[in-house]
Each structure stands twice: as structure tokens, then as C-alpha cells.
């Protein structure tokens, strides 16, 4: 049977299918349809049917990821939302936290709340920190609020009561009353999304979930109808931000868990590639049309954060959300990133992007400002006649014409200007990669760089050389790798709970009981009764007594006090470069991950056709490699015909339908028996 994945990006929508019985691969690429993303998804399916002969009736697994949630939030295109909270906490969304990043800015303003003050309501209710309900919500008061919400035509309501993480009873009562009086309004309770403390973060979380919930319900309903009409009636899964997948019906209840849906798929895929090449420490990097995203995988497992921030910058605190998200650093550096001269007469690249519409100048769809893709075309890396598998014909003369004005400002030639744009983009990418490695206590020299995305392999050689990583890997189907990663992801649930105890022997029995309760919740989520098919991972949030914030520490099945202490001391030293081995330790939270042991995409050995290098070479192209080397005549190789396990010297280009890999002078590239490209510098990177 066939496993099928679709991924909606800022510029392209990708499809990848894999027949586990025959090994046949189905792939398709289409421009993202911004107004209705499901149209782009269906376009890729129809293309796969027409071009590759995809039989949708043979598809037994479908998974989808995309940018619908994050786009609705960042573009502020969610629905009219109200907040009901405990008396005294109406303005917590605007007050935020005192530890703002731009500390000395006296004109600092908190980010605008997603719910205006007139749509924020307070009621008398209280639950103490031990979870005891002191006073329940007043029914008559709630009825008045419901009438006001109806009058104001509110489409979604968020409920956040203090201490509901300890006992959700009052939120449940409030929801029942509102549902009775507002049957057509979406209701979100904070305890349904997060059971962690901190009222500001919880308020933001439930508000943003409510803000997008009706949109995701409508989108998934529309997509599901379109899939069914195309005979794709198998279970439909959504890619989650924690690196797992969930059924559509589960995902629509807490759509905020889809906030990094697409990027997390690439991380799941990179972890799978690490398994195939025997590497547990992976630096994953994906460069698409709009953004570049990077993350690290340590010990074979992606790092999942619980304090994700939307739109965080060094000048703005952004919007914190308490949903599990794979640790991803994302920057505005992709193929569509626009190059320009700023007010200081400095060349900048991104974050503004040409996107899918109008796209780079060379697409011929109305773009006028030079982009990274235009620069790669001008320098000869891209083939104007065979871009995206021949689906698009690129216009070199238009790209060069658009670059002239910038070249005049910089007093450089057109080729030198294009190379300067590439160098600036690479510098931005290096900074992002250092953020997830060096600045978090990891040495990139101990990692393998797995690089993907439509634009990623064009930068692979330079980035690997600059970071001095062990090796650079370009996975199969690199240009649509997020879709491949979705087929490598398993159903997963993250259950987290704030829980305060001093770490000592007395806490261990209670800890065992709480973990068992969370594991039972995971079984109920998957609708199974035993652990036969579930892989559990347990982590604790720990801190030294007197500290404000905690460090996530992975623990093993034998929960022993001394083992937990040792693991925490090491985790704290990695995070902060020191530890306090004699200090008392506190538990502040428990995190249980349940991952279903289901079938994932395989990557079997390729049948050796005894190809010679001459079989792979399809021509030559002049490529500009910078001022030092100038224009060099480079061989062009087809990836699928490269001889297996043969080291081939650069400079050269490796082409495939979804991307192009540039190999530099003094570098070698090898295609192994699984079709994975491994790039190394002669003498070691």
C-alpha cells in the first residue's frame, strides 16, 4: 500500500508518496495557493495521478503539514476572539513579563494582544495552588457575558482560570454554560492545551488556540472533503510541532500544536536519516523558498521545547506559547529572499520574501526585486531550462536586468553582485546554525549536517565547510524533504504537568504515581489498553532551589534519586556551563511522551546498476565560484545515475527534480547504497 504526504510551504506545496511493496516513489510540486491552501494540495495529488500514475484508492496513510496556523497568527487573520479569566487578570496579556529582551529601551511597548481589552472579561472564581476549588464561576454572571459575546458577534472564546492547571473543574463548568448559550461559538479551555503554570504564558496559549481554531476546523473539513472526493478515504493525519502526527479529529481540537507543522517534519526526517547512516547527533537545516530552519538532534532524538515564542526577536519578547515544539530556529533566508541596500548603504538579504506570488524575478510572474534564486541562476548553479524538474522555465535575462541597479549601487559586476547576495544569505544561515549549536553548548564539529529544502543543497558545501561539521548529508528527495519526513514520523502525544516537589526519596513514590497516570492518558489518547506498541520517554523539569527557571532532564525507567541528580547536574552544565552539585534540587514539572510504534517510510538499498560516472554526466555549465576562482566549467551529474560509493571530486553540480547540489573545489561527494549523498572536504571538513 501507499503512504502519502503533502507539505504546504510559503512558496511551494510538495507531495511525496511511497509504495512499500513495490518501492515506487510518487512526487509532485506546485506553487502554494495562498487564498485556499487545500487547492495547492489537491493540485499536487492530481499531478501525481497524471504524471506518476498514482492510484489514490491504494493509499492507506495520508499525512499533511503546512503553514495555515502560523500564517493566520503572524498575519493576524484569525477570528474575533474573547477571553474569560479570573477576576484581576484581565490585563495579563498586555502586562506580560518584566524581563523584556530590549532592557534599556525606555520607549518599549509590549506586543499588541490578540484580544482587545473590550473583549476580555473577568469573573469571580478561584482554585488554590493545591487544586482545591474555593469558589465556582457564578452562573448568572456567565449568562450576562454570553449575551454580551453574542451581541459582539464573537466567533471564538478562550477560558483561562488561575490554577486550572492543578484542577480544571471551574474551566469545565464555564465551558458547559457557554456552550449552552453560544452553540455556534468555538470554546477553548487552557487546561485542554496546557497544564503548566505561569498565567501570562497560559493566557497567550489559549487565546492563540482560540484565535485559529475555527479556521483550522474549516480548513481541515474542506481538505478532508476534497480528499474523500479523490478517493483518498484512508485515515488522515496532521503533522504536529512536536515531531509526531495526529488524526485530523485530534489536531483540530488543539490546532496550536500545528504551529510549526511543516518544519518539524523535516526534523523528524533528519532523525530518520541519522538512523540510516549511524549518526545520532544531527544538525538539521532546511532552506525553502521563504525561510531557513535549523534544529539539532542529540542522541537520536529531537529536542522539544515547552516555551516556544512566536515573533521573538532581540528587541521584542514576542508571544510565548506552552505547546511542545521541536527546537527550531527560523530566519527569513530562502530562495525567494529579496536583496536590497538599506539606509546605511549595506547589502541585506531577507527577511522579506517574494514568496509564491509574484516569486523571484526569473519566474516571470511579476517579481521585480532580485532574490537569492535569481542570484543562483546568474552564477550558473541553477539550470534555466530544468528548474523544478522542468516544471518552470527560468528567465536568465530578466534576472540579470533586475540585478543591474543593485550592481551599480555596489559598484560591482552583475555576477559579483549575485555572489555577494549569496554570501550574505550564507552568513545569515551560519548565524542561525550557531544559535542552535554553539550558543546552546554544542560543538558543531561533533554533528553531521543534514541539509534539505529546495534551496538547501545549493548552500550545503559552503555551510559545512564554515561550520567544520563531521560531514554533510543531502538526503533523498531533498527538495521535498519535509514531506518525506512526515512519512518518517509516528503518532505522538506530549503530556506535561506542573508538579512541585523537593527531589528526595519521599517524592519518588508520588512521582511514580503521576507518571503512571500520564501514561494511562497516553493509552487513552491512542485508544489502546497496553504498552505493547507505545514507546514512552519521561523527562522532568528540575531546578536548583531558589532558581526561577527549570532545565528539562531526561530520565530512564529506573527512577532513582541519585540518577536523577546526576542527569540534572549534567543537563544544567550543558545549558549554563556550570552546576552546583551540593545544592538542593526541586522538581517543577513532569513530561511524558508517548510514541506509537507504527510503520514508517523505509529507505532500502538501491539496486546497483553498475553505473559509471559517464552515465551520470549530462553536460557542463559555467559556474561563478567567487572572485578568487571566477567562472569554472563544472560537470553536471544526475543524482539517480551516480555510481554507488564512488568519491567524485568537485567542483560539480548534482541535479535532481527538486533541487541542485553544488560541490566546491577540494570537496568530494559520494552516493551511498541508500541513495544518500555524503559530501566531504578532501582532508576532512
C-alpha positions in Angstrom: 0.0 0.0 0.0 1.0 3.6 -0.5 1.9 6.2 2.2 1.3 9.8 1.0 2.4 13.1 2.5 1.8 16.7 1.4 3.5 19.8 2.8 2.4 23.4 2.3 5.3 25.9 2.4 5.4 29.6 1.8 6.3 29.2 -1.8 5.7 25.6 -2.9 3.4 22.8 -2.0 5.1 19.4 -2.1 3.9 15.8 -2.3 5.7 12.6 -1.7 4.3 9.1 -1.9 5.9 5.8 -1.3 4.7 2.3 -2.2 6.1 0.0 0.5 5.5 -3.1 -1.7 7.0 -2.0 -5.0 9.3 0.8 -3.8 7.8 3.2 -6.3 8.1 6.8 -5.4 5.5 9.5 -6.3 6.4 13.2 -6.2 4.9 16.4 -7.3 5.4 20.1 -6.7 3.1 23.1 -7.1 3.0 26.7 -6.3 1.3 27.3 -3.0 -2.3 28.6 -3.4 -2.3 31.4 -0.7 -6.1 32.0 -0.6 -7.0 28.4 -0.2 -4.1 26.1 0.6 -6.1 22.9 0.0 -6.2 23.8 -3.7 -2.5 23.5 -3.9 -2.6 20.2 -2.0 -5.1 18.8 -4.5 -3.1 20.2 -7.4 -0.1 18.1 -6.3 -2.3 15.0 -5.9 -3.8 15.5 -9.4 -0.3 15.9 -10.8 0.9 12.7 -9.2 -2.1 10.9 -10.7 -1.4 12.3 -14.1 2.4 12.0 -14.3 3.2 9.1 -12.0 0.0 7.1 -12.2 -0.8 7.4 -8.5 -3.9 5.3 -7.6 -5.4 7.1 -4.6 -7.5 4.0 -3.7 -4.3 2.2 -2.8 -3.3 5.0 -0.3 -3.6 3.7 3.3 -1.9 6.5 5.1 -2.1 10.3 4.4 -0.4 13.0 6.4 -0.5 16.7 5.9 1.6 19.6 7.2 1.7 23.3 6.5 1.7 26.9 7.5 -2.0 27.6 8.0 -1.8 28.1 11.7 1.4 30.2 11.8 0.3 32.3 8.9 -3.1 33.1 10.5 -1.3 34.2 13.7 1.6 36.2 12.2 -0.7 37.8 9.6 -3.4 38.4 12.2 -6.1 36.8 10.1 -7.7 34.8 12.9 -11.3 35.1 14.1 -12.8 37.6 16.5 -11.8 36.1 19.9 -12.8 36.9 23.5 -11.1 35.9 26.8 -12.8 35.0 30.0 -10.4 34.9 33.0 -10.2 35.1 36.8 -11.1 38.4 38.4 -7.9 40.6 38.5 -6.2 39.0 35.5 -7.9 40.8 32.6 -4.8 42.7 31.6 -2.2 40.0 31.9 -1.9 39.7 28.1 -0.7 43.3 27.9 1.4 43.3 31.1 3.4 40.3 30.1 6.8 39.8 31.7 9.3 42.2 33.1 12.3 40.5 31.6 11.9 42.1 28.2 14.8 41.5 25.8 15.4 45.2 24.9 16.1 46.1 28.6 17.3 49.7 28.1 14.7 50.8 25.6 12.7 53.4 27.6 10.1 53.6 24.8 9.4 49.9 24.9 5.9 48.7 24.2 4.5 45.3 24.9 3.4 43.4 21.7 -0.2 44.1 20.9 -2.5 41.5 22.5 -4.6 39.3 20.2 -7.7 40.1 22.2 -8.7 43.7 22.6 -9.5 44.9 26.2 -13.2 45.3 25.5 -13.3 41.5 24.6 -11.6 40.4 27.8 -14.0 39.6 30.7 -13.4 38.8 34.4 -15.5 36.6 36.7 -15.2 35.6 40.4 -13.8 32.1 40.7 -10.9 30.6 42.5 -8.9 27.4 42.7 -6.0 27.2 45.1 -2.5 26.0 44.3 -3.2 22.6 45.7 -6.1 22.2 43.2 -9.0 22.8 45.7 -11.9 24.7 44.2 -12.6 27.5 46.6 -15.4 29.2 44.6 -17.1 28.1 41.3 -18.0 30.5 38.5 -21.2 32.5 39.0 -23.8 31.1 36.5 -25.8 34.4 36.3 -22.6 36.3 35.7 -21.6 33.9 32.9 -25.0 34.2 31.2 -24.6 38.0 31.1 -21.1 37.6 29.5 -22.6 35.1 27.0 -25.2 37.6 26.0 -22.6 40.3 25.5 -20.4 37.9 23.4 -23.4 37.1 21.2 -24.1 40.8 20.7 -20.5 41.5 19.8 -20.5 38.6 17.3 -17.6 36.8 18.8 -16.6 33.6 16.9 -14.3 32.0 19.5 -13.8 32.2 23.3 -10.7 31.4 25.3 -11.1 30.5 29.0 -8.1 30.8 31.4 -8.6 30.5 35.1 -5.8 30.7 37.6 -4.6 27.4 39.0 -6.7 25.5 36.4 -3.5 23.5 35.7 -3.9 22.0 39.1 -7.7 21.4 38.8 -9.7 22.1 35.6 -13.1 21.9 37.2 -14.0 25.6 37.1 -13.0 25.9 33.4 -15.1 22.8 32.6 -18.1 24.4 34.3 -17.6 27.7 32.4 -17.3 25.8 29.1 -20.6 23.9 29.7 -22.5 27.1 30.4 -21.1 28.9 27.4 -21.8 26.0 25.0 -25.4 26.0 26.1 -25.8 29.7 25.4 -23.4 30.0 22.4 -23.9 26.8 20.4 -22.2 28.2 17.2 -19.1 29.7 19.0 -15.8 27.8 19.4 -14.7 27.3 23.0 -11.1 26.7 24.1 -10.1 26.0 27.7 -6.5 26.5 28.9 -6.3 23.1 30.6 -7.1 21.3 27.3 -3.9 22.7 25.8 -1.5 23.2 28.7 -1.3 22.0 32.3 1.7 24.2 33.1 1.8 27.1 35.4 2.5 30.8 34.6 -0.7 32.7 33.9 0.8 35.0 31.2 2.0 32.1 29.1 -1.1 30.1 29.6 -3.3 33.1 28.7 -1.4 33.6 25.4 -1.6 29.9 24.6 -5.3 29.5 25.0 -6.0 32.8 23.2 -4.0 31.9 20.2 -5.5 28.4 20.1 -9.0 30.0 20.1 -7.9 32.6 17.6 -7.2 29.9 14.9 -9.4 27.1 15.9 -12.4 27.9 13.7 -10.1 28.5 10.7 -8.4 25.1 11.1 -11.7 23.4 11.6 -12.9 24.9 8.3 -9.7 24.2 6.5 -9.4 20.5 7.6 -13.1 19.9 6.9 -12.6 21.4 3.4 -9.4 19.4 2.8 -11.0 16.2 4.1 -14.0 16.6 1.7 -11.6 17.2 -1.2 -9.5 14.1 -0.3 -12.6 11.9 0.0 -13.8 13.1 -3.4 -10.4 12.0 -4.8 -10.9 8.5 -3.3 -8.4 9.3 -0.5 -10.6 7.8 2.2 -7.8 6.4 4.4 -7.2 7.9 7.9 -6.0 11.5 7.6 -3.2 12.6 9.8 -1.7 16.1 10.6 1.9 16.8 11.3 2.4 18.2 14.8 5.0 20.7 16.0 6.5 18.1 18.4 7.6 15.8 15.6 4.7 13.4 15.7 1.4 13.0 13.9 -2.2 13.0 15.0 -5.6 12.3 13.3 -7.3 15.3 11.9 -10.1 15.0 14.6 -7.5 15.2 17.3 -5.5 18.1 15.7 -8.5 20.4 15.2 -9.2 20.5 19.0 -5.8 22.0 19.8 -4.6 23.5 16.5 -1.9 25.5 18.2 0.0 22.2 18.2 0.3 22.6 14.4 2.2 25.9 14.7 5.5 24.5 13.3 3.9 21.6 11.4 6.0 21.7 8.3 9.4 22.4 9.8 9.0 19.7 12.4 8.5 17.2 9.7 12.0 18.0 8.3 13.5 17.4 11.8 11.7 14.0 12.0 13.1 13.1 8.6 16.6 14.2 9.6 16.5 12.0 12.7 15.5 9.1 10.5 18.4 9.8 8.1 20.7 9.8 11.1 19.5 6.2 11.9 20.2 5.1 8.4 23.8 6.4 8.4 24.5 5.5 12.0 24.8 9.1 13.3 22.9 10.1 16.5 24.0 13.8 16.6 22.4 15.6 13.7 22.3 19.3 12.8 19.2 19.6 10.6 18.9 22.5 8.2 16.1 23.2 5.7 16.2 26.1 3.2 12.9 26.6 1.3 11.6 29.5 -0.8 10.8 31.8 2.1 12.7 30.7 5.3 15.6 28.7 6.5 15.0 26.4 9.6 17.5 24.6 11.7 17.5 22.3 14.7 19.7 19.8 16.5 19.1 16.1 17.2 21.1 14.7 20.2 21.3 11.0 20.9 18.9 10.3 18.0 16.1 12.4 19.5 15.0 15.9 18.5 15.0 18.5 21.3 11.4 19.6 22.1 10.9 22.9 23.9 7.9 23.8 26.0 8.5 27.6 26.0 8.2 28.4 22.3 7.9 32.1 21.3 6.2 33.4 18.2 7.8 36.5 16.6 10.6 36.7 19.2 13.5 39.0 18.3 16.3 40.6 20.3 14.1 43.7 20.6 10.7 42.1 21.2 9.6 39.4 23.6 7.1 38.0 21.1 4.2 35.8 22.2 5.1 32.8 24.4 3.0 29.6 24.0 3.1 26.4 26.1 2.8 23.8 23.4 5.6 21.2 22.7 7.6 22.4 19.7 10.7 20.9 18.2 13.6 23.3 19.0 13.7 25.3 15.7 15.5 28.5 14.8 13.9 30.1 11.8 15.1 33.0 9.8 13.9 34.8 6.7 16.5 33.4 4.3 15.3 31.3 1.4 15.3 31.2 -2.3 12.7 34.0 -2.5 14.5 36.3 0.0 14.8 39.7 -1.5 18.2 41.6 -1.7 18.3 45.3 -1.1 20.5 48.2 0.1 19.5 49.6 3.5 19.7 53.1 4.9 23.3 52.5 5.9 24.2 51.6 2.3 24.7 47.9 3.3 23.6 44.9 1.3 20.8 43.0 3.1 19.1 39.7 2.2 15.6 38.9 3.6 13.6 38.6 5.7 11.2 40.0 3.1 10.4 37.3 0.5 8.9 37.3 -3.0 7.0 34.1 -1.9 5.0 32.2 -4.4 3.3 35.3 -5.8 4.9 37.1 -7.6 8.1 35.0 -6.8 11.6 35.7 -7.9 12.2 37.8 -11.0 13.3 34.8 -13.0 9.9 33.1 -12.5 8.4 35.6 -14.9 5.3 36.0 -12.7 5.7 39.7 -12.0 8.6 39.9 -9.5 10.8 42.9 -9.9 13.3 42.7 -6.9 16.3 40.4 -7.1 16.3 37.4 -4.9 18.6 34.5 -3.8 17.1 32.3 -6.6 17.9 35.0 -9.2 21.5 35.1 -7.8 21.9 31.3 -8.0 20.6 31.4 -11.6 23.0 34.2 -12.6 26.0 32.4 -11.1 25.1 29.3 -13.1 24.1 27.0 -10.2 20.6 26.7 -11.4 19.5 25.4 -14.9 17.1 27.8 -16.5 15.6 25.0 -18.6 15.2 22.3 -16.0 14.2 24.0 -12.8 11.9 22.0 -10.5 12.1 19.0 -12.8 11.3 21.2 -15.9 8.0 22.4 -14.5 9.3 26.0 -14.6 11.4 27.8 -17.2 13.6 30.4 -15.6 14.3 33.7 -17.4 18.0 34.5 -17.0 17.9 37.8 -18.9 15.1 39.1 -16.6 17.1 38.1 -13.5 20.3 39.9 -14.8 18.3 43.0 -15.7 16.8 43.1 -12.2 20.3 42.8 -10.7 21.8 45.7 -12.7 20.5 48.5 -10.4 21.9 46.7 -7.3 25.2 46.1 -9.0 25.5 49.8 -9.8 24.9 50.8 -6.2 27.5 48.3 -5.0 29.9 49.2 -7.9 30.2 45.5 -8.8 29.6 43.4 -11.9 26.2 41.6 -12.1 27.9 38.2 -11.3 29.9 39.7 -8.4 26.6 41.2 -7.0 24.9 37.9 -7.3 27.8 36.2 -5.4 27.6 39.0 -2.8 23.9 38.2 -2.2 24.7 34.5 -1.8 27.5 35.3 0.7 25.1 37.5 2.8 22.5 34.8 2.8 25.1 32.2 3.8 26.2 34.5 6.7 22.6 34.7 7.9 22.4 30.9 7.8 25.6 30.4 9.7 24.4 32.7 12.5 21.2 30.6 12.8 23.1 27.3 12.8 25.4 28.7 15.6 22.3 29.7 17.6 21.2 26.0 17.9 24.7 24.7 18.5 27.5 26.9 20.0 25.1 29.2 21.9 23.4 26.2 23.4 26.5 24.4 24.5 27.0 22.0 21.5 30.1 21.8 19.3 29.1 21.6 15.6 32.3 19.6 14.9 30.6 16.7 16.6 27.5 16.8 14.4 26.5 15.7 10.9 24.8 18.4 8.9 21.7 17.1 7.1 20.6 19.8 4.7 17.4 19.8 2.7 14.8 22.0 1.1 14.6 23.3 -2.5 17.4 25.8 -1.9 19.4 24.0 0.8 21.8 21.7 -1.2 23.0 24.8 -3.1 24.5 26.0 0.1 25.5 22.7 1.6 29.2 22.8 0.7 29.8 26.3 2.0 27.9 25.9 5.2 29.6 22.5 6.1 33.0 23.9 5.4 32.4 27.0 7.5 31.0 25.1 10.5 33.6 22.4 10.2 31.0 19.6 10.8 31.8 15.9 10.6 30.2 15.5 7.2 27.4 17.0 5.1 24.4 14.8 4.0 21.9 15.5 1.3 19.0 13.1 1.9 16.9 11.5 -0.8 14.1 13.8 -2.2 15.9 16.7 -0.6 13.8 19.4 -2.2 10.6 17.9 -0.8 12.2 16.5 2.4 9.6 17.8 4.8 7.0 15.7 3.0 9.4 12.7 3.3 9.9 13.5 7.0 6.1 13.2 7.5 6.3 9.6 6.4 9.1 9.0 8.9 7.1 10.4 11.8 5.0 8.4 14.2 1.8 9.2 16.1 2.8 11.0 19.3 1.4 12.7 22.3 3.1 15.0 24.8 1.6 15.1 28.3 3.1 17.8 30.6 2.1 18.8 34.1 3.4 21.3 36.6 4.2 19.5 39.8 6.2 20.9 42.7 8.3 18.7 45.0 11.7 18.7 46.5 13.8 16.0 45.0 14.3 13.4 47.7 13.3 9.8 48.4 9.9 10.9 49.7 9.0 12.3 46.3 9.8 9.2 44.3 6.7 7.2 45.1 4.4 10.1 44.3 6.4 10.7 41.1 5.9 7.1 40.0 2.2 7.5 40.6 2.0 10.7 38.5 4.0 9.2 35.6 1.7 6.1 35.6 -1.3 8.4 35.4 0.1 10.3 32.5 1.0 7.1 30.7 -2.6 5.9 31.1 -3.7 9.2 29.5 -1.4 8.4 26.6 -3.0 5.0 26.2 -6.5 6.6 26.1 -5.3 9.1 23.5 -4.2 6.3 21.2 -7.3 4.2 22.2 -5.2 1.2 23.2 -5.1 -0.6 26.6 -1.4 -1.7 26.9 2.1 -0.6 26.3 3.0 -3.2 23.6 3.1 -0.6 20.8 4.0 2.5 22.8 7.5 3.9 23.4 7.5 6.1 26.5 10.0 8.8 27.2 10.0 10.6 30.6 11.6 14.0 31.4 11.5 16.2 34.5 11.7 19.9 34.8 14.3 20.5 37.5 16.0 23.5 39.1 18.3 24.3 42.0 16.3 25.6 45.0 15.9 29.4 44.6 16.1 29.4 40.8 13.3 30.8 38.7 13.5 28.6 35.6 14.0 24.9 35.1 16.1 22.6 32.9 14.5 19.7 31.1 16.2 16.5 32.1 15.6 13.1 30.5 15.3 10.2 33.0 15.2 6.4 32.4 12.8 3.7 33.5 14.6 3.1 36.9 13.6 6.4 38.6 16.3 6.7 41.3 17.1 9.9 43.2 20.9 9.8 42.6 20.5 9.0 38.9 18.1 12.0 38.5 20.5 14.3 40.4 23.4 13.2 38.2 21.4 13.7 35.0 20.3 17.2 36.1 23.8 18.3 37.0 25.0 17.4 33.5 22.0 19.0 31.8 22.5 22.2 33.8 26.1 22.3 32.9 25.4 21.9 29.2 22.8 24.7 29.3 24.6 27.2 31.5 28.3 25.9 31.6 28.2 25.3 35.4 26.5 23.2 38.0 26.0 23.2 41.8 26.5 19.6 42.9 25.8 20.3 46.6 22.7 22.4 46.1 19.1 21.2 46.8 17.1 20.3 43.7 13.4 20.9 43.1 11.0 19.2 40.6 8.7 21.7 38.9 7.2 19.5 36.2 6.8 16.1 34.5 6.8 15.5 30.8 5.7 12.1 29.4 6.0 11.4 25.7 4.1 8.5 24.2 5.1 7.5 20.7 3.1 4.8 18.8 5.3 2.1 17.3 3.7 2.3 13.8 5.2 1.7 10.3 7.3 4.5 8.9 8.9 5.0 5.5 11.8 2.7 4.7 14.8 3.6 2.5 16.0 0.2 1.1 19.3 -0.3 -0.6 19.4 0.8 -4.2 19.9 -1.9 -6.8 23.4 -1.5 -8.2 23.1 -1.0 -11.9 26.9 -0.8 -12.3 26.6 2.8 -13.4 29.8 4.5 -14.4 30.5 8.2 -13.9 30.0 8.8 -17.6 26.4 7.6 -17.2 25.7 10.3 -14.7 27.3 13.2 -16.6 24.7 15.0 -18.7 26.7 18.1 -19.6 28.7 21.0 -18.3 27.9 24.5 -17.1 29.9 27.6 -16.3 29.5 28.4 -12.6 30.8 31.6 -10.9 32.6 30.5 -7.7 33.6 33.9 -6.3 36.3 36.5 -7.0 39.1 34.1 -6.2 38.1 31.3 -8.6 35.9 33.2 -11.1 33.9 31.2 -13.6 34.7 27.5 -13.7 33.4 24.8 -16.1 31.6 22.3 -13.9 30.3 18.8 -14.7 26.6 18.2 -14.2 25.6 14.9 -12.8 22.2 13.3 -12.4 21.8 12.1 -8.9 19.8 8.9 -9.8 22.6 7.7 -12.1 25.6 8.4 -9.9 27.8 5.3 -9.3 27.4 3.9 -5.8 30.1 4.5 -3.2 32.4 6.4 -5.6 34.0 9.6 -4.4 33.7 12.2 -7.1 35.8 15.4 -7.0 34.3 18.9 -7.3 33.7 21.4 -8.4 30.5 20.0 -9.9 26.7 20.1 -9.8 24.3 17.3 -8.9 20.8 17.7 -10.3 17.6 16.1 -9.3 13.9 17.1 -10.0 13.5 19.1 -6.7 16.9 20.6 -6.1 20.5 21.1 -7.1 23.6 20.3 -5.0 26.8 22.4 -5.5 30.1 20.7 -4.7 33.1 23.0 -4.4 36.8 22.7 -5.2 38.7 20.4 -2.9 35.5 18.6 -2.0 34.1 15.1 -2.8 30.6 13.7 -3.0 29.6 10.1 -2.6 26.3 8.4 -3.2 25.9 5.5 -0.8 23.9 2.3 -1.2 20.7 4.0 0.1 20.9 6.9 -2.3 22.1 9.4 0.3 24.7 11.9 -0.8 27.6 12.5 1.6 29.8 15.5 1.0 33.3 15.8 2.5 36.2 18.2 2.1 39.3 16.4 1.0 41.5 16.2 4.1 38.4 16.5 6.3 35.8 19.3 6.7 
